[in-house]
Amino acid sequence: MKKEKSNAVGQRWNPPPAGWHTCNVDGAFYNEAGQGATGAVVRNPAGCFEAGRARWYAHGLDAMMMEAIACRDGMILARNQGVERLHLETDCQELANMWAKGSSQRSYLAPIFMEMQELSVVFSEFILLYASRSCNRITHLLAKQVTGDIRFGGWQLAPSCIDHLLTEECNLVDHR
């Protein structure tokens, strides 16, 4: 049986439990232009970077919508990487709470949630988690790598713009 729940994660990034992958996601919204971007990073059970992605969206309603789209984009990235057990981490607590309510949702985000629900079946286990913004700095930076002119970024190796954050996070991880 597939687990679907929402929990809070600590104030620093931690690698996923053994046998799981983590995908951190972040959405950015530029209110004055009605545009936004998403960023996603997949890490293996050892916490190492496996893939990253950023995508520009020429149309968006608000920051919450971009966060939901970032979750969907992260799930697609994880699926494309062949991930089986996924922790999806967003720094939008309101979104994580909405996801936890399940099908009782009557939000304008319902179509995105339905798409996420459909994507979740490709994973043997899936959990959507809230992680503080301090745990999501890498995806925030990746989302800034795309613009109206550069609409997509995809990485199989960590781009140099996030090297310092990966190093910092790896040094902060509690290896008990």
Residue pairs with C-beta under 8 A, 6 or more apart in sequence:
2 120
2 121
2 123
2 124
2 125
2 126
3 125
3 126
3 127
4 102
4 120
4 126
4 127
4 128
5 100
5 127
5 128
6 96
6 97
6 99
6 100
6 127
6 128
6 129
6 130
7 127
7 129
7 130
8 93
8 129
8 130
8 131
9 89
9 129
9 130
9 131
9 132
9 135
10 132
10 135
11 132
11 134
11 135
12 134
12 135
12 169
12 172
12 173
13 24
13 47
13 131
13 134
13 135
13 169
13 172
13 173
14 47
14 173
14 174
15 22
15 43
15 45
15 46
15 47
15 173
16 22
16 43
16 45
16 47
16 87
17 45
17 87
18 45
19 45
19 85
20 45
20 85
20 86
20 87
20 125
21 42
21 43
21 44
21 45
21 50
21 78
21 81
21 83
21 84
21 85
21 86
21 87
22 42
22 43
22 47
22 86
22 87
22 88
22 89
23 40
23 41
23 42
23 43
23 74
23 75
23 77
23 78
23 83
23 86
23 87
23 88
23 89
24 40
24 41
24 43
24 74
24 89
24 90
24 131
24 135
24 136
24 138
24 139
25 38
25 39
25 40
25 67
25 70
25 71
25 73
25 74
25 88
25 89
25 90
25 136
25 139
26 38
26 39
26 40
26 67
26 70
26 90
26 91
26 136
26 139
26 140
26 142
26 143
27 36
27 37
27 38
27 39
27 63
27 65
27 66
27 67
27 68
27 69
27 70
27 92
27 143
28 36
28 37
28 38
28 39
28 63
28 66
28 140
28 143
28 144
29 35
29 36
29 60
29 62
29 63
29 65
29 66
30 36
31 62
31 63
34 59
34 60
34 61
35 56
35 57
35 58
35 59
35 60
35 148
36 56
36 57
36 60
36 63
36 65
36 66
36 69
37 54
37 55
37 56
37 57
37 66
37 143
37 144
37 146
37 147
38 53
38 54
38 55
38 57
38 66
38 69
38 70
38 73
38 74
38 143
39 52
39 53
39 54
39 70
39 138
39 139
39 140
39 141
39 142
39 143
39 144
39 145
40 52
40 53
40 54
40 70
40 73
40 74
40 77
40 139
40 142
41 49
41 51
41 52
41 138
41 139
41 142
41 162
42 49
42 50
42 51
42 52
42 74
42 77
42 78
42 81
42 83
43 49
43 50
44 50
47 169
47 170
47 173
49 157
49 158
49 162
49 166
50 81
50 156
51 77
51 80
51 81
51 154
51 155
51 156
52 77
52 138
52 142
52 153
52 154
52 155
52 158
52 159
52 162
53 73
53 74
53 77
53 142
53 152
53 153
53 154
53 155
54 142
54 143
54 145
54 146
54 152
54 153
54 154
55 73
55 146
55 151
55 152
55 153
56 146
56 147
56 148
56 150
56 151
56 152
57 66
57 69
58 148
60 66
60 69
61 108
63 92
64 92
64 94
64 95
64 109
65 108
65 109
65 112
67 90
67 92
67 95
68 95
68 109
68 112
68 113
68 116
69 112
70 90
70 139
70 143
71 88
71 90
71 95
71 99
71 112
71 116
71 128
72 112
72 115
72 116
72 119
74 88
75 86
75 88
75 116
75 119
75 120
76 119
78 86
78 88
78 123
79 119
79 122
79 123
83 123
84 123
84 124
84 125
85 123
85 124
85 125
85 126
86 123
86 125
86 126
86 127
87 127
87 129
88 126
88 127
88 128
88 129
89 129
89 130
89 131
89 135
89 136
90 96
90 128
90 129
90 130
90 131
90 136
91 130
91 131
91 132
91 133
91 135
91 136
92 130
93 130
95 109
96 128
96 129
96 130
97 130
98 105
98 107
98 109
98 113
99 113
99 116
99 128
100 128
105 113
107 113
120 126
133 140
137 165
138 162
138 165
138 166
138 169
141 161
141 162
141 165
142 153
142 159
142 161
142 162
145 153
145 159
145 161
146 152
146 153
153 159
158 166
